[in-house]
Amino acid sequence: MKLIDFHTHIYPEPIADKATRNIRRFYGFDEEGGEHGSAEILLKKGKEGGISEFVVLPVALHPAQVRKINQNILDEVAAHPEFHGFGTIHPEMEGMMEEAEFILNSPLHGIKLHPDTQLFNIDDERLFPLYDFMQGKMPLMIHTGDPRYDYSHPRRLKRVLELFPNLEAIAPHFGGWSLFDEALSLLGPKNCWIDLSSSRQFMSKEQFLRYIEAYGADRVLYGSDFPVWDAKVEAEYFMALPLKDSDKEKIAFKNAEKILKNS
């Protein structure tokens, strides 16, 4: 069965190890775990796990980094036909809307934001022009959920989706990392897409399957969160789940293809 990993991160070779350690440190994970976060290792691990395509998601921690990071993703996409790229925006950058236009008119498919590391609320009004601009044009992948912060609480995404009903949003980690039940109650099965990344490590297989059923396979995307986790191991876990073939196909690649085709 074809498998598209809709949640991966890659970094330039010189900083790939440091970036992975920093991410794992941020979440309180063992810094020595994870993978070398380069494009080459993602492709290698992905091939071993049967993954044929990858969505690569950048995050700019500082406004001045935005264009450089977006160009790096464009270069990686050009070099690797297996990659589909998203761009990044920072709420404090100058020319935010101009950068959104650049992303829209480039081969990139959408925009990735991470409120907890970029230090803004999902429903910060500074981003309302961006959300409005993105409606009907390209999807927003936005990190949700963290018990340590309120920036990314799922209720904030719910408010944005109510204000911008044509915004196609993807809430990773079952809609709210470590806030799985709250996310389900707030976002439900219809308001947005969700992905499976960085979730199985924090729940039983029975819970994992229950959340998939609650959201519905029509709204779920497969994702590994490489390099925080091993792309091969994550793929093998998913492919072994006792799901109906039709549901597994939707999560594995059909839903991803639908989003990528329309953006």
PyMOL commands that set and color helices and strands:
alter all, ss='L'
color gray80, all
select helices_A, chain A and resi 13-26+39-48+63-79+96-104+115-118+125-134+154-163+180-187+200-202+205-215+217-219+231-239+245-261
alter helices_A, ss='H'
color red, helices_A
select strands_A, chain A and resi 4-8+53-56+83-85+87-88+111-113+140-142+169-171+193-195+220-221
alter strands_A, ss='S'
color yellow, strands_A
deselect
rebuild
show_as cartoon
